[in-house]
Each structure stands twice: as structure tokens, then as C-alpha cells.
Amino acid sequence: MTVTSIAAFAAAAAAEAVYVSPTAPTFLGSIPTGAGADVHIYQDSDGSLSSTCTGCGEYAWTLLVTPEFAQEHAAACLRPPRRLAA
């Protein structure tokens, strides 16, 4: 009978584990705000959505973000596009 310690088993499993970095989010589109900024919508490899606003800078991510969430933000954001750093 062969006896393997839990520590030895865990070390062997860790040696076999390979880190795979997530893929970059897929750009789905933009929704313009009333002040001339845009809300950009992205889909992550897990299917979740995220959005960023070029006006106020808000970044939103959750499993509950929907295109409607981004539309609501675009309708409510009154900040013009932020200037890019020089």
C-alpha cells in the first residue's frame, strides 16, 4: 500500500497548475452622452459586461451590468469628455 501525504499531493497539484491569463475584454460599442462624452461597453471572457464613461470616468463592472445600465448612465451623465493627459 502506498501512502501519500496531503502536503505532497498538494505540491504535486500546484506544480501541474498552469496560470492562464484572461483574454482582453471585447469592445461592444459606445453610447453617446448628452454632453458629448461616450460610455464604452465591453464584454469579458466570462460573459459579464463592464462600461467606462469618458465624461465622468465612471467604471462599472458586475454580473448585473446590462446594455440598459450603460444607456441609463449615458442619459444621466452631464460631464463633457475629459481631456487626455499631455
Kinemage of the C-alpha trace (Angstrom):
@kinemage 1
@onewidth
@group {chain A} dominant
@subgroup {mainchain}
@vectorlist {calphas} color= white
{ca met a 1} P 0.000 0.000 0.000
{ca thr a 2} L 1.304 3.455 -0.933
{ca val a 3} L 0.669 6.372 1.406
{ca thr a 4} L 0.978 9.912 0.094
{ca ser a 5} L 0.824 12.873 2.440
{ca ile a 6} L -1.649 15.650 1.783
{ca ala a 7} L 1.229 18.130 1.549
{ca ala a 8} L 2.967 16.046 -1.138
{ca phe a 9} L -0.296 15.725 -3.071
{ca ala a 10} L -0.935 19.491 -2.870
{ca ala a 11} L 2.627 20.268 -4.009
{ca ala a 12} L 2.267 17.948 -6.998
{ca ala a 13} L -1.072 19.513 -7.945
{ca ala a 14} L 0.383 23.016 -7.676
{ca ala a 15} L 3.307 22.048 -9.912
{ca glu a 16} L 0.857 20.895 -12.585
{ca ala a 17} L -1.315 24.025 -12.370
{ca val a 18} L -0.719 26.478 -15.164
{ca tyr a 19} L -1.779 30.103 -14.954
{ca val a 20} L -3.738 31.256 -17.985
{ca ser a 21} L -4.241 34.981 -18.194
{ca pro a 22} L -7.736 36.129 -19.098
{ca thr a 23} L -8.334 37.427 -22.584
{ca ala a 24} L -8.799 41.136 -23.109
{ca pro a 25} L -12.398 42.339 -22.967
{ca thr a 26} L -14.244 42.593 -26.275
{ca phe a 27} L -15.380 46.101 -27.203
{ca leu a 28} L -19.116 46.008 -27.927
{ca gly a 29} L -19.765 49.661 -28.739
{ca ser a 30} L -20.305 53.162 -27.403
{ca ile a 31} L -23.322 55.172 -26.346
{ca pro a 32} L -23.021 58.971 -26.570
{ca thr a 33} L -23.936 61.131 -23.587
{ca gly a 34} L -25.809 64.414 -23.830
{ca ala a 35} L -22.594 66.303 -23.024
{ca gly a 36} L -20.565 64.799 -25.871
{ca ala a 37} L -18.777 62.037 -23.938
{ca asp a 38} L -19.193 58.299 -24.588
{ca val a 39} L -19.979 55.254 -22.469
{ca his a 40} L -17.914 52.359 -23.825
{ca ile a 41} L -19.281 48.829 -23.266
{ca tyr a 42} L -17.074 45.729 -23.050
{ca gln a 43} L -17.744 42.011 -22.590
{ca asp a 44} L -15.313 39.940 -20.549
{ca ser a 45} L -14.399 36.330 -21.317
{ca asp a 46} L -16.772 35.169 -18.553
{ca gly a 47} L -19.714 36.859 -20.278
{ca ser a 48} L -20.005 39.744 -17.808
{ca leu a 49} L -20.224 43.324 -19.058
{ca ser a 50} L -18.312 46.418 -17.995
{ca ser a 51} L -18.558 50.042 -19.000
{ca thr a 52} L -16.426 53.173 -18.805
{ca cys a 53} L -17.523 56.775 -19.265
{ca thr a 54} L -15.210 59.258 -20.994
{ca gly a 55} L -17.053 62.098 -19.249
{ca cys a 56} L -17.172 61.404 -15.523
{ca gly a 57} L -14.724 58.493 -15.621
{ca glu a 58} L -17.114 56.019 -14.020
{ca tyr a 59} L -16.101 52.389 -14.438
{ca ala a 60} L -18.792 49.812 -13.764
{ca trp a 61} L -18.446 46.052 -13.616
{ca thr a 62} L -20.733 43.491 -12.174
{ca leu a 63} L -22.525 40.410 -13.355
{ca leu a 64} L -25.625 42.612 -13.419
{ca val a 65} L -24.327 45.293 -15.799
{ca thr a 66} L -26.520 45.287 -18.892
{ca pro a 67} L -26.614 47.436 -22.016
{ca glu a 68} L -29.577 49.192 -20.387
{ca phe a 69} L -27.359 50.122 -17.422
{ca ala a 70} L -24.927 51.815 -19.795
{ca gln a 71} L -27.806 53.586 -21.585
{ca glu a 72} L -29.119 54.911 -18.264
{ca his a 73} L -25.663 56.223 -17.366
{ca ala a 74} L -25.289 57.851 -20.793
{ca ala a 75} L -28.661 59.589 -20.343
{ca ala a 76} L -27.746 60.855 -16.861
{ca cys a 77} L -24.077 61.882 -17.281
{ca leu a 78} L -23.728 65.613 -17.863
{ca arg a 79} L -19.937 65.873 -17.916
{ca pro a 80} L -18.179 66.685 -21.179
{ca pro a 81} L -15.343 64.439 -22.364
{ca arg a 82} L -12.263 64.641 -20.150
{ca arg a 83} L -9.077 65.955 -21.680
{ca leu a 84} L -6.346 63.423 -22.290
{ca ala a 85} L -3.087 63.879 -20.384
{ca ala a 86} L -0.404 65.555 -22.462
